[in-house]
Amino acid sequence: MSEAVARILSAAARGDFPPPDGSTTIVPQPGPRDAGVLAFTAHSVVFVDEDEEWIRAELAATAADPLAAAMSPGFLTALMARTGRRMDTIDMLTVAGRLPGEPPVALREIDDPDHPRVVRAREYRDDIRVWAADGGVVILGRAVAGRWEAAIEVDEEARGRGLGPLLARAARHLVPGTVVWAQQPPGNARSVRAFQAAGFRPVCSEALLVAGRGSAEDAGVPQ
């Protein structure tokens, strides 16, 4: 199992980012489940078990600004076709340090492997734990390269009361590691604002290529 992605993410969490030199770093997958692309400021990281020459040729042939080539639809479509994987969206990846003490909202842990949030999280994370609040949930699990990652969900009837930032901040108290990561689709302004209010800071964008729930053909990727 390659530790290259874990090292890159750990450094970024400390504020030590890849050089903004317009280059692309290509490294092996951290494990069979996780493949994808990270795009930092003027530096991309492709983590996939594929031929490096093919990857660089596809990046060079992409009709996009070279600084954005690794996240361009053309390259990601080619990468999905090559790997037989699919992707859901491009997320903003954020991080925050662990906080001491109790969470700022009352929580009860859910020990139910068939809970809908547990079932969905299992596709992307290991060691999943879920806590319920009055009007929402907090999910923690190990995601790409073993990083601890949080997700939250606020019930529709509970929105507009400031619960989102409280749940996001709760994840910082619950995480067993020194930092906790979280993804937000950039267009989901509610989620972005909630995590930023809880002290999460942007690190990069991330496109995950997921295996196991359908083929490239099922995802609409040309063969």
ChimeraX attribute file (.defattr): number of C-alpha atoms within 10 A of each C-alpha:
attribute: neighborCount
match mode: 1-to-1
recipient: residues
	/A:1	9
	/A:2	13
	/A:3	14
	/A:4	16
	/A:5	22
	/A:6	15
	/A:7	12
	/A:8	16
	/A:9	22
	/A:10	16
	/A:11	13
	/A:12	16
	/A:13	21
	/A:14	12
	/A:15	10
	/A:16	11
	/A:17	17
	/A:18	20
	/A:19	12
	/A:20	12
	/A:21	11
	/A:22	13
	/A:23	14
	/A:24	22
	/A:25	14
	/A:26	20
	/A:27	17
	/A:28	18
	/A:29	22
	/A:30	20
	/A:31	16
	/A:32	11
	/A:33	17
	/A:34	19
	/A:35	22
	/A:36	23
	/A:37	22
	/A:38	26
	/A:39	23
	/A:40	22
	/A:41	16
	/A:42	15
	/A:43	20
	/A:44	27
	/A:45	20
	/A:46	24
	/A:47	23
	/A:48	22
	/A:49	16
	/A:50	16
	/A:51	9
	/A:52	15
	/A:53	9
	/A:54	12
	/A:55	19
	/A:56	15
	/A:57	10
	/A:58	18
	/A:59	22
	/A:60	14
	/A:61	13
	/A:62	19
	/A:63	14
	/A:64	16
	/A:65	9
	/A:66	17
	/A:67	19
	/A:68	19
	/A:69	21
	/A:70	29
	/A:71	23
	/A:72	16
	/A:73	14
	/A:74	16
	/A:75	21
	/A:76	24
	/A:77	18
	/A:78	18
	/A:79	22
	/A:80	24
	/A:81	19
	/A:82	16
	/A:83	17
	/A:84	20
	/A:85	24
	/A:86	25
	/A:87	16
	/A:88	10
	/A:89	13
	/A:90	17
	/A:91	19
	/A:92	21
	/A:93	23
	/A:94	22
	/A:95	26
	/A:96	23
	/A:97	19
	/A:98	18
	/A:99	16
	/A:100	9
	/A:101	10
	/A:102	12
	/A:103	17
	/A:104	14
	/A:105	12
	/A:106	13
	/A:107	18
	/A:108	12
	/A:109	13
	/A:110	14
	/A:111	12
	/A:112	12
	/A:113	13
	/A:114	9
	/A:115	12
	/A:116	9
	/A:117	19
	/A:118	20
	/A:119	13
	/A:120	11
	/A:121	21
	/A:122	15
	/A:123	14
	/A:124	17
	/A:125	21
	/A:126	16
	/A:127	12
	/A:128	21
	/A:129	20
	/A:130	23
	/A:131	20
	/A:132	17
	/A:133	16
	/A:134	13
	/A:135	15
	/A:136	19
	/A:137	22
	/A:138	26
	/A:139	23
	/A:140	26
	/A:141	23
	/A:142	20
	/A:143	22
	/A:144	21
	/A:145	22
	/A:146	16
	/A:147	19
	/A:148	24
	/A:149	24
	/A:150	27
	/A:151	21
	/A:152	25
	/A:153	19
	/A:154	19
	/A:155	12
	/A:156	9
	/A:157	9
	/A:158	13
	/A:159	14
	/A:160	10
	/A:161	9
	/A:162	12
	/A:163	21
	/A:164	27
	/A:165	22
	/A:166	19
	/A:167	30
	/A:168	29
	/A:169	25
	/A:170	25
	/A:171	31
	/A:172	27
	/A:173	19
	/A:174	21
	/A:175	19
	/A:176	12
	/A:177	12
	/A:178	12
	/A:179	20
	/A:180	25
	/A:181	27
	/A:182	25
	/A:183	21
	/A:184	23
	/A:185	16
	/A:186	15
	/A:187	10
	/A:188	10
	/A:189	10
	/A:190	15
	/A:191	21
	/A:192	21
	/A:193	15
	/A:194	21
	/A:195	26
	/A:196	17
	/A:197	16
	/A:198	18
	/A:199	17
	/A:200	22
	/A:201	19
	/A:202	20
	/A:203	20
	/A:204	20
	/A:205	21
	/A:206	23
	/A:207	21
	/A:208	22
	/A:209	22
	/A:210	22
	/A:211	20
	/A:212	10
	/A:213	11
	/A:214	12
	/A:215	17
	/A:216	20
	/A:217	14
	/A:218	12
	/A:219	16
	/A:220	12
	/A:221	18
	/A:222	12
	/A:223	10
